[in-house]
């Protein structure tokens, strides 16, 4: 994504390597999935060995870091939708 004069720095930093809206939505979706993985499921399902092996995180630190990033990416996409538009995938 090319930085324009009216684009805020926070939007450019969030989406600098994303060229299409589809790519930005995939970034948001992957961040939502990662945030859901980072919920400390081990604390809620005591005694389930498969949960302990699959979900290794037992505190809220990663969830609390990834959730604001998801919001930042979403707000950046909304800013680009409103002000600039996206490059077409064929261009």
Secondary structure by P-SEA (a helix, b strand, c coil): ccccccccaaaaaaccccccaaaaaaaaaaaaaaaaaaccccccccccaaaaaacccccaaaaaaaaaaaaaaaaaaaaaaaccccccccc
